[in-house]
Amino acid sequence: MEMIAERGLEKLTMAALGREVGMSSGHLLYYFGSKDELLLRTLEWSEGRLGAERARLLANGGTVRERLDAYVDLYVPDAQGDPHWTLWMEVWNRSQNADDDGRERQAAIERAWHRDLVALLAEGMSGGELPPFDPDRFAYRLRAMLDGFSIHVAIGLRGTDRERILSHVREFLDDALS
């Protein structure tokens, strides 16, 4: 994951990765078949870790808004070059040429984030903490905004550091959920 984030998938060779992990490039190709498969499996592994962290945060108690802020905090990259977000950008870049299986696996990752957000929003509405609205529609819009802001942070776009982005998102949520 670190090598992909450091070099990008285009500059990462199977030979260099093999040297780094103590395997031959032939073994890597045997297990993964292609760099695209290696990328997707690395993303799935990373998302598995994040999914467990997300589940813990969302079940941790506290108000829905506190857990929503924790969700956003987990979603937004830490800084420019964030390895997890670099993986996502590589997957998105390659997804137009992905096969049906690859597209479905990517969609499954996206659905997990969406499902958890919709459930949290629905919980907030049913408990009276949030006003009534369509949680699915709101979740799509919020995630699109988070994706856009997160890409800006991950590529280091000037004026879009993590704290500024988190401030924008908190302000949006304050306005939208009041």
FENKA-V486330 format. One line per field, one symbol per residue. burial: I if it has 9 or more other ideal C-beta (glycine too) atoms within 8 Angstrom, else O. A space follows every 50 residues. Layout:
burial = ???
This chain:
burial = IOIIIOIIIOOIOIOIIIOOOOOOIOIIIOOIOOIIIIIIIIIIIIIOOI IOIIIOIIOOOOOIIOIIIIIIOIIIIOIOIIIIIIIIIIIOOIIOOIOO OIIOIIOOIOOIIIOIIIIIIIIIIOOOOIOOIOIOOIIIOIIOIIOOII IIIIOOOOOIOIOIIIOIIIOIIOOOIO
